[in-house]
Amino acid sequence: MLVAKGKKCEEFALAKLNVEERAAKVLGPSGKLRAPTLLVGDAVVVGFHDDAYRAIFG
C-alpha cells in the first residue's frame, strides 16, 4: 500500500498492518476514504503524489 499525504509518501506492507492501522492510513480527518484511492494490480494507492504516480504509471 502506498499512502501519500501532502509532500510525503510512504509504503506499507498490507499483511503487516492490522485493520485499525489500515483504516488510519486510508481515512481522512472527516472519517471518509481519502481520495484518490486506486487499486493498481495488487497494490493500493491512496492520495496523490506526483512522483509516485509517475513511477507507477510511467
N, C-alpha and C positions, 0 to 999 in steps of 0.2 A: 504494500500500500504506500502510495506517495502522497504526502499531505503538504500543501502549500498554504502558508499564512503570511500575507504581506510579501516581504522580500526573502523570507526564509522558506526553505523546502526541506522536508525530512522524509526518510524512507523507513518503513517499518515492516517487519515480517508478520503477516496476519496471524500465523499459527502461534506466535509468541505473545499475542495480546489477548486478554480476556474480553468478554463482551462489554464491560464497563469502560475499559481502556479504548476499545474500538469506537464506542459511542462518543467518548470525549474528543477523539480526533476528528470525527466527521460531522459533529453537530456544532452549529454556530452559537453565538450568545443568546439568540432567540429560542434555541432549542430545536430548530429546524435543520434539516440536512443542508450542509454548506454547498454552494454552487460554484462552479460546475462540479458535478461528480460523474466520473466516467468509468466504465468497465472496458479496459483495453486488453483483450486476450484474457489472461488470468490475473491481471493487475487492476487494482482500484486506484484511480487518480482523483484526489479531492482538492478543490481550489484551483486557482490559476497561477502558474509560474512560467513566464515566457521561456526561460532556458530549459526547464523540464519538458515543456510541450515540444520544443524543437528537438530534444533528444528522443522523445517518444515517437513523434510523428514525422521527423525529418525535415 
